[in-house]
Amino acid sequence: MERALGVRWLLEGDHLAIKVQPNSRPATRRGVLSLVTSIYDPLGFVAPFIVRAKILFQCECRHRLGWDEPLSAVNHTTWSTWLGELAHLEKLSEPRCLKTACAKEIISAQLHTFCDASQAAYSAVTYLRMVDSGGSIQCSFVYERAKLAPLKQLTIPRLELCAAVLAVNADRTIRREMTMTIHESYFWTDSMLVLQYITNSSRQFQTFVANRIAVIQELSRTDQWRHVGTSLNPADDATRGLPVLDLVAGSRWMRGPDFLFSVEEWWPKGKELPAVLNDCSCSGSERAVKVVPRQTVAQVLIMVPLGERGGMD
C-alpha cells in the first residue's frame, strides 16, 4: 500500500481507498466535526455515507447548543449508528484507472453529470462513459461534489438550481484536468423547473435565479441537459445518505445508472416542457432581472454577495 495525495493506493489491485482513524471522540458537536473532517475523500466516492454525519452536525448547529454540549437524544442514536458503520469504510475501494474494461480503442468518451437536491443537501456526481471499437461500454466513477443546504432554508427549486451550478463547474474542472479526449458532456436532473430555467431566454427572474442561470448557460448548452427520474438519479444518494455497505463496487453509486450501459436510444426520454414558466422559487420582495449575457458572467460573480454564492464556487 502507498499514499497518493493523502489517499490510500492499493498497489496490488491498483485501487484507491479511504483511510479511517476512528479515534475515540466525545459525542458532541466538536467531536462530530473533528471526526468528519478527518476523513479525506477528495474524489467524493464515499460522499453518501459522509453526508449523513454532516447533516447531523448541521442539525445540532440549529439547536444553538455549545460545542461541548452532549448531542440531543435522537442525534446521539443516529451518531452511534453512523460510528458503528465507520469501520467498514476501509473495505471500500475504487479502481484508479478509468479504462479498466476497455481493452480496444476508445471511439466515444462522454461525461455524464447528475445533479439533485433535498432540503438537507445538494450534489453533483460525474461518470465517464466509454465505448470501444468492439461496442463494449464501460462507466467509471470520476468525481462528486456535495454541499449542505444553508442554515437559512432555501426552496427546493433554488437548491436544485445550485446543484446544476455544481454540475457544470464539475464538468469544467474534469475537462481541464483529464488528458483523454472527451467527445461530449451530458447533464441530468430530475427537476423540470431547472430545465425550464435553463432553456428560457425571455422571462425575467429574481437576482438569485438569474445569476445562476447565467453561469449554467455560460458553461453548458441547453441541448446537453436531460431529464431523469429520481429513481434513476445517483446524485439523490448523496443528498439523503446511504449506509456504508450500500457503496459496494457494483452499486449504482459506483458504476452509474444502468441505462448508461445501453445505446442512447434507450436512455430516459425527456418530458415536454410547459410553455409557461412559473418562477415558484422567488419571494415577493425580490426584484426581477433578465438573465445576463454570457460574456458578463464573470462580472456578475463579482457582484453577488458572499452570502448568496451557495453552489457557485
Beta strands, then each sheet from edge to edge (+ up, - down):
strand 1: 2-4
strand 2: 7-10
strand 3: 15-17
strand 4: 93-95
strand 5: 106-117
strand 6: 121-132
strand 7: 137-148
strand 8: 184-189
strand 9: 205-206
strand 10: 225-227
strand 11: 288-289
sheet 1: 1+ 2- 3+ 4-
sheet 2: 7+ 6- 5+ 8+ 10+
sheet 3: 9+ 11-
end
